[in-house]
Amino acid sequence: MKLAFSAASPYVRKAMACAIARGIDGQIEKWSIKTSDPTLQAANPLSKVPTLIGANGEMLFDSPVICEYLDSIGSAPGLFPAPGPARWVALRQQALADGIMDASQPRRRELALPQDDGRVEWIALQRGKVERAVDALETEADSLGDLTTIGEITIGCALGYLDFRFPHEPWRPGHPKLEAWYAQVVLLPPLAGTMPVG
Ligand SMILES: N[C@@H](CCC(=O)N[C@@H](CS)C(=O)NCC(=O)O)C(=O)O
């Protein structure tokens, strides 16, 4: 398998963290490629990382699809619970944490935006999404485990991305339970082995 890769991407990190959690990361070749590269554009019309070329040549994106594909390989316990209440919790948590990344990652370009009221409003809108999402996670932090579901892995990657790119906007104040959970899980192989760089 080959994974279009960026060491700074929280979505790529999520895919690699799933692979590590399931013991199949050794089967993944990291493919460092720019999103402007025609080879990636041919593989994925959206030209984003992560994109996975599967064991049988399947082109897979985006990260929820890649992670579910990785969950179908090997014999380790699944990260996507079977249909039932636990699955909806895990998928909702994945969506919430993906949403933190979706609201944060485009802010990398905010300095290039026109210095007008629209910029201020857009940044405030994105920050509001992240703040409400982190507040919501605090209310369920007691129930979070040791990165055994796609939800927990995605939450770990999202909080790690906030630390990585937005250390000047700390998420920990007011969220002691989430802070304590993250301090434990960031030491586990799926997150410890995928710290962002860039
Ligand atoms: N929803 C996608 C988001 C992937 C994404 O936005 N990746 C960024 C890098 S962190 C990217 O490739 N951006 C390039 C672009 O949008 O052109 C996923 O979950 O995989």
The ligand as an SDF file (V2000), in Angstrom:
LIG
                    3D

 20 19  0  0  0  0  0  0  0  0999 V2000
  -11.4850   15.6010    4.3340 N   0  0  0  0  0  0  0  0  0  0  0  0
  -10.1460   15.2760    3.9300 C   0  0  0  0  0  0  0  0  0  0  0  0
   -9.2470   16.4760    4.1340 C   0  0  0  0  0  0  0  0  0  0  0  0
   -7.8420   16.2650    3.5590 C   0  0  0  0  0  0  0  0  0  0  0  0
   -7.1220   17.5930    3.4040 C   0  0  0  0  0  0  0  0  0  0  0  0
   -7.7510   18.6740    3.3690 O   0  0  0  0  0  0  0  0  0  0  0  0
   -5.7960   17.5310    3.2960 N   0  0  0  0  0  0  0  0  0  0  0  0
   -5.0180   18.7260    3.0960 C   0  0  0  0  0  0  0  0  0  0  0  0
   -3.6600   18.6090    3.7710 C   0  0  0  0  0  0  0  0  0  0  0  0
   -3.8110   18.6750    5.5270 S   0  0  0  0  0  0  0  0  0  0  0  0
   -4.7620   18.8820    1.5960 C   0  0  0  0  0  0  0  0  0  0  0  0
   -4.4370   17.9320    0.9350 O   0  0  0  0  0  0  0  0  0  0  0  0
   -4.8930   20.1210    1.0930 N   0  0  0  0  0  0  0  0  0  0  0  0
   -4.5790   20.4200   -0.2660 C   0  0  0  0  0  0  0  0  0  0  0  0
   -5.7380   20.9610   -1.0200 C   0  0  0  0  0  0  0  0  0  0  0  0
   -6.8480   21.0430   -0.4600 O   0  0  0  0  0  0  0  0  0  0  0  0
   -5.5500   21.3000   -2.1540 O   0  0  0  0  0  0  0  0  0  0  0  0
   -9.6660   14.0440    4.7230 C   0  0  0  0  0  0  0  0  0  0  0  0
  -10.2670   13.7310    5.7560 O   0  0  0  0  0  0  0  0  0  0  0  0
   -8.7340   13.3520    4.2570 O   0  0  0  0  0  0  0  0  0  0  0  0
  1  2  1  0
  2  3  1  0
  2 18  1  0
  3  4  1  0
  4  5  1  0
  5  6  2  0
  5  7  1  0
  7  8  1  0
  8  9  1  0
  8 11  1  0
  9 10  1  0
 11 12  2  0
 11 13  1  0
 13 14  1  0
 14 15  1  0
 15 16  2  0
 15 17  1  0
 18 19  2  0
 18 20  1  0
M  END
$$$$
